[in-house]
Amino acid sequence: MTFRLFGGGENGSADDVTAHLGLRPSHVSRDGLGWLLCSASGAEDGVELAVQLRRLLDILEPVTGRLWELVGSGYEANWLCYLGSHATEHAAELDRDTMRRLLGLPGDLWLDVYDEEPSA
């Protein structure tokens, strides 16, 4: 799960976002315009969507006002998550409290669902 801020007009940069939020990103895009905060250092099999979201929410909620300021000044925000779809049924679920917390912050939730390829 990654929270992403990008854009910000002609003068916007990941360094500006870092300074404004007082938070270090997990990654910065190659062009220096995208600021990314990840819920973990790498892919985590078996970790539920809500757990990943809550990790990021715990970090970002204290700077909610600053995030909205950045969006108001031209930055775009989203929450990107890759979800594996396995042969057996597995639903990604979000409890109401996590949804409420998510709605307090900027950005749409993007879910990229992929099918796990069978082993050869």
Buried (B, 14 or more C-beta within 10 A) or exposed (E): BBBBBBBBEEEBBBEBBBEBBEBEBBEBEEEEBBBBBBBBEEEEEEEBBBBBBBBBBEBBEEBBEBBBBBBEBEBBBBBBBEBEEEEEEEEEEBEEEBEEBBEEBBBEBEEEEEEEEEEE
